């Protein structure tokens, strides 16, 4: 879904000398002839930030953008499907704040500061495609904060302060961005400890990694005198809960929305904790049909505030129970014995249903409880 959004909205940039190579965009079928072409379109809301000088009187407008893909032999060819409306002019200016779209795939690895080669990046990918390359290239690496932020501390102290403020707003409460560099890496204050970025948890690195890369692209296109939080754009992130602690999963999207209110975020997730932090109107359920096609539907029920267990057993996740299958089978056996009149089985069923398999051992005298084999050793 995220790939489709990026291709439809940014088709002219992606299709024309960007460095993108189409691969398996057209659906293959197991029987019969596979289609030879595919297409996608999107309605793009164009804001004054996106418009060229001659159109600034227009407050907001909707334009249609899209792409066509053709398969010729072993190759797929991507062609933009966009009219010549001058409203699109800003898309072709790399320094323009127009049409800001940034995207991040699930394998978002941050490059080390020593490996950042600006010349190589410029030769291999156009700047606007670079913003969404992570969606299409698993090996693509993101820019570390230490590769670009230190320069802003001197050439634009106001903007530097805005970046630091945003990073601290978006981090967990017990983590603080210090702005200090040691060994080429920024240090973060975790409790009373100073920890370099590379030594932080995988969840924090995955989250702050794309946040830092996104802020770089926002800074590069932000006009002088304009606050970073006033920039409009679209941010796409696959598996937003990747490696994130459950406590953070419950709060990170509301915090992002408050800190960056003018950015439209589109996330994918398999976490009930993330889903439960959102109103139903902000959730789209992707349903896979019998023939493999995907369908986007709104949930029928309100989910905001429900427990993770309730959400997992809703139509969105489709689980009949959140218990382990082997334990569920054990409960079924106890239930069958209880139905047949076994009172001990009935009591054991109630204990285990409430407290898990450890409840049975808890009723035994301590000398009869089985010691774990690892403890015996």
C-alpha positions in Angstrom: 0.0 0.0 0.0 2.8 2.4 0.9 4.7 1.6 -2.4 1.5 2.3 -4.3 1.0 5.7 -2.6 4.6 6.7 -3.3 4.4 5.6 -6.9 1.1 7.3 -7.7 1.9 10.6 -6.1 5.6 10.9 -7.2 5.4 9.0 -10.5 7.2 11.7 -12.7 10.2 11.8 -10.3 10.4 8.0 -9.8 9.9 7.2 -13.5 12.4 9.7 -14.9 16.1 9.0 -14.2 15.6 8.5 -10.4 17.5 5.3 -10.0 14.4 3.3 -9.4 14.0 -0.1 -11.2 10.5 -1.5 -11.3 10.3 -5.1 -10.2 7.2 -7.4 -9.8 4.8 -4.4 -9.8 2.4 -6.2 -12.1 0.5 -9.1 -10.6 1.3 -12.6 -11.7 -1.3 -15.4 -11.7 -0.8 -19.1 -11.2 -3.1 -20.1 -14.1 -4.0 -18.3 -17.4 -2.3 -15.3 -18.8 -0.9 -12.7 -16.4 -1.8 -9.1 -17.2 0.8 -7.2 -19.3 0.1 -3.8 -17.8 -1.1 -2.1 -14.6 -1.9 1.4 -13.6 -2.6 3.5 -10.5 -3.8 7.0 -9.8 -4.1 9.2 -6.8 -5.8 12.5 -6.0 -3.2 14.8 -4.5 -4.3 17.8 -2.4 -2.0 20.7 -3.5 -1.3 23.3 -0.9 0.2 26.8 -1.3 3.6 25.3 -0.2 3.4 23.1 -3.3 2.5 25.8 -5.8 4.9 27.8 -8.0 5.1 31.6 -7.8 2.4 32.3 -10.4 -0.2 30.2 -8.6 0.2 31.3 -5.0 -3.2 32.9 -5.0 -4.7 29.5 -5.0 -5.2 28.3 -1.5 -5.8 24.6 -2.1 -6.6 22.4 -5.1 -6.9 18.7 -6.0 -4.8 17.3 -8.8 -4.6 13.8 -10.2 -1.3 11.9 -10.6 -0.6 8.4 -11.5 1.6 5.8 -13.2 1.4 3.1 -15.8 3.5 -0.1 -15.8 4.1 -2.2 -18.8 5.8 -5.6 -18.9 8.0 -6.3 -21.9 9.8 -9.7 -21.7 11.6 -9.8 -18.4 11.4 -6.0 -17.9 8.8 -3.7 -16.4 8.7 -0.1 -17.6 7.2 2.6 -15.4 5.7 5.7 -17.1 4.2 8.7 -15.4 0.6 9.7 -16.1 0.5 13.4 -15.3 -0.9 16.4 -17.2 1.1 19.5 -17.9 -0.5 21.6 -15.2 2.0 24.2 -13.9 0.9 23.3 -10.4 3.4 20.4 -10.7 6.4 22.6 -11.4 7.7 22.6 -7.8 8.1 18.8 -8.0 11.0 19.2 -10.4 12.9 21.6 -8.2 15.1 19.7 -5.7 15.4 22.7 -3.4 11.7 23.4 -3.3 9.5 22.6 -0.3 6.8 21.5 -2.7 5.4 17.9 -2.7 7.3 16.7 0.3 7.0 12.9 0.5 9.2 10.7 2.6 8.9 7.0 3.0 10.6 4.3 5.1 10.5 0.5 4.6 10.7 -2.1 7.3 14.5 -2.6 6.9 15.5 1.0 7.9 19.1 0.8 8.8 21.0 4.0 9.7 24.4 4.4 7.9 27.4 5.2 10.0 28.7 8.7 9.8 32.0 7.6 8.3 30.3 5.9 5.4 28.1 8.8 4.2 29.2 9.7 0.7 27.2 12.6 -0.6 28.7 12.4 -4.1 27.7 8.7 -4.4 24.2 9.4 -3.2 23.8 12.2 -5.7 25.0 10.1 -8.6 22.9 7.1 -7.9 19.5 8.6 -6.9 17.7 11.8 -7.5 17.0 13.8 -4.2 13.3 13.3 -4.3 13.5 9.6 -5.0 16.1 9.3 -2.2 13.3 10.4 0.2 11.3 7.2 -0.6 14.0 4.8 -1.7 13.8 2.9 1.6 10.3 1.7 0.5 11.7 -0.1 -2.6 15.3 -1.0 -1.7 15.9 -3.2 1.3 19.6 -2.3 1.4 19.1 1.4 1.4 20.6 3.2 4.4 19.3 6.3 6.2 21.3 9.4 7.0 22.6 9.6 10.6 21.9 12.8 12.5 25.7 13.3 13.0 26.2 13.5 9.2 24.2 16.7 8.8 22.9 18.2 12.1 26.3 19.6 13.5 26.6 22.0 10.5 23.2 23.5 11.4 24.3 24.4 14.9 26.5 27.1 13.4 25.0 28.1 10.1 21.4 28.1 11.4 21.2 27.9 15.2 17.4 28.6 15.2 16.7 25.6 13.0 19.2 23.5 14.9 17.3 24.2 18.1 14.0 23.3 16.4 15.4 19.9 15.4 16.7 19.2 18.9 13.4 20.2 20.4 11.5 17.8 18.1 13.8 14.9 18.8 13.3 15.3 22.5 9.5 15.6 22.1 9.4 12.4 20.1 11.7 10.4 22.3 10.6 8.5 25.4 10.5 10.5 28.6 13.6 8.9 30.2 15.7 9.5 27.0 17.2 13.0 26.2 19.1 14.1 23.2 22.2 15.9 24.5 23.6 17.4 21.3 27.1 16.2 22.3 29.2 14.2 19.9 31.7 11.6 20.8 33.6 9.3 18.4 31.5 10.7 15.5 28.2 9.8 17.2 25.6 11.8 19.1 25.2 10.9 22.8 21.8 10.4 24.4 21.1 10.7 28.2 19.4 7.6 29.4 18.8 8.0 33.2 22.2 9.0 34.5 24.1 7.4 31.6 25.4 8.8 28.4 24.9 6.4 25.5 26.0 6.8 21.9 23.4 6.3 19.2 24.8 3.0 18.0 24.6 1.5 21.5 20.9 2.4 22.0 18.2 -0.3 21.7 17.2 -1.5 18.3 13.7 0.0 18.8 15.1 3.5 19.6 17.5 3.3 16.7 14.8 2.2 14.3 12.5 5.0 15.4 15.0 7.9 15.8 16.7 6.7 12.6 13.8 7.5 10.4 12.9 10.6 12.4 16.4 12.0 11.9 16.4 11.2 8.2 12.9 12.8 7.8 14.0 16.0 9.6 17.0 16.2 7.3 14.7 16.3 4.2 12.3 18.7 5.9 15.2 21.0 6.7 16.7 20.9 3.2 13.4 22.2 1.7 12.2 24.5 4.4 12.2 28.1 3.3 14.1 30.6 5.4 12.1 32.0 8.3 9.6 29.2 8.3 9.2 26.8 11.2 9.8 23.1 10.6 6.5 22.2 12.1 4.7 24.4 9.6 5.9 22.3 6.6 3.2 20.2 4.9 3.9 16.8 3.4 3.3 13.0 3.6 5.4 10.5 5.6 5.0 6.8 4.9 6.4 4.2 7.5 6.1 0.5 7.2 5.7 -1.5 10.5 5.9 1.6 12.7 6.0 -0.7 15.8 9.2 -2.4 14.7 11.3 -3.3 17.8 9.3 -0.7 19.8 8.6 -1.4 23.5 4.9 -2.0 24.2 4.7 1.1 26.4 6.0 3.3 23.6 3.7 1.7 21.0 0.7 3.1 22.9 1.8 6.7 22.8 4.2 7.3 19.8 1.5 8.0 17.1 -0.4 10.5 19.2 2.9 12.2 20.1 3.9 12.3 16.4 0.6 13.8 15.5 0.8 16.6 18.1 4.5 17.4 17.4 4.1 17.5 13.6 0.5 18.5 13.0 1.0 19.5 9.3 2.4 16.2 8.2 0.1 13.4 7.0 1.4 10.1 8.4 0.5 6.8 6.9 1.7 3.8 8.9 1.4 0.1 8.6 1.4 -2.1 11.7 0.5 -5.5 13.1 0.4 -4.3 16.7 -2.9 -4.2 18.6 -1.4 -1.6 20.9 -0.7 0.8 18.0 -4.2 0.2 16.6 -5.8 0.7 20.0 -4.3 4.2 20.2 -6.3 5.4 17.2 -9.9 6.4 16.4 -11.7 4.1 14.0 -11.7 6.9 11.3 -7.9 6.8 11.2 -7.6 3.0 10.7 -7.8 1.1 7.4 -7.9 -2.7 7.5 -6.2 -4.4 4.5 -8.2 -7.6 3.7 -6.8 -10.2 1.3 -9.3 -11.8 -0.9 -9.5 -15.4 -2.2 -7.7 -14.5 -5.4 -4.9 -12.6 -3.7 -6.2 -9.1 -4.3 -6.2 -6.6 -1.4 -9.2 -4.6 -0.3 -9.1 -1.6 2.0 -12.0 -1.3 4.5 -12.8 0.8 7.5 -13.4 -1.2 10.7 -17.1 -1.7 11.6 -16.5 -1.2 15.3 -14.9 1.5 17.3 -11.5 0.3 18.6 -10.1 3.3 20.4 -9.4 2.4 24.1 -10.0 -1.4 23.7 -7.6 -3.8 25.2 -5.0 -5.6 23.1 -6.9 -8.9 23.6 -10.2 -7.4 22.4 -8.5 -6.0 19.3 -6.7 -9.2 18.5 -10.1 -11.0 18.7 -11.9 -8.5 16.5 -12.4 -8.8 12.8 -9.2 -6.9 12.1 -7.0 -9.6 13.4 -9.4 -12.5 13.4 -8.1 -14.5 16.3 -10.6 -16.7 18.2 -8.4 -16.6 21.2 -5.0 -15.1 22.3 -4.1 -18.2 24.3 -1.3 -20.6 23.0 -2.8 -23.4 20.9 -1.3 -26.1 23.0 -2.7 -24.5 26.2 -6.1 -24.0 24.6 -6.2 -27.8 23.7 -5.4 -28.5 27.4 -8.3 -26.3 28.5 -10.6 -28.1 26.0 -9.7 -31.5 27.6 -10.4 -30.2 31.1 -13.7 -28.7 29.9 -14.8 -32.0 28.3 -13.9 -33.9 31.6 -15.8 -31.3 33.6 -18.9 -31.6 31.4 -18.7 -35.4 32.0 -19.0 -34.8 35.8 -15.3 -34.6 36.9 -15.4 -31.9 39.7 -11.6 -31.8 40.0 -11.3 -31.1 36.3 -13.9 -28.3 36.6 -11.9 -26.6 39.4 -8.6 -27.1 37.5 -10.2 -25.6 34.4 -11.3 -22.4 36.3 -7.8 -22.1 38.0 -5.9 -22.5 34.7 -8.3 -20.3 32.7 -7.7 -17.5 35.2 -4.0 -17.9 36.0 -2.4 -20.1 33.3 -0.8 -23.5 33.6 1.1 -22.5 36.8 -2.2 -22.5 38.7 -2.3 -26.3 39.0 1.1 -26.5 40.6 0.2 -23.7 43.0 -2.4 -25.9 44.6 0.1 -28.7 45.4 2.1 -28.9 48.6 5.6 -27.3 48.1 7.3 -30.7 48.4 5.2 -32.2 45.6 5.8 -29.4 43.2 8.0 -30.3 40.2 11.3 -28.5 40.2 12.3 -27.3 36.7 15.0 -29.4 35.1 17.3 -26.4 34.6 17.1 -25.6 38.3 17.9 -29.2 39.3 21.1 -29.0 37.2 
